[in-house]
Amino acid sequence: MTSANPAGPDPAARPKRRTFSPEYKLRIVAEYDAAPKNEKGAVLRRERLYHSHVKEWRSARDAGALEKLVDKRTGPARPKKSAAEAENEKLRRQVERLEKELARNKAALEVMGKLPRSWK
């Protein structure tokens, strides 16, 4: 009796989506446009692209939107923060939260009449 799952790791790992730099996109659009009519398909096959890629990249180029040539689905939404900046941000939020909590506790103690004079 054989099992449905092989004993080892999955031999067919999930493929990664290709990403294209704006420079690459501009180069391919220029090469595609410069190619004679009967050789445009060869450019697409060589680069493993579809005509829709070139069409989309050309319209973005013609609109003057070089930054639109970056695929938003795969590009970073915002620049990555350094580890120190991320830690500082986390600590600022923590300090802000603790200061609010302290103010709330001081107000409660003051209402109860138990707030030491040294805390004021």
Disulfide bonds with the S-S distance in Angstrom:
none
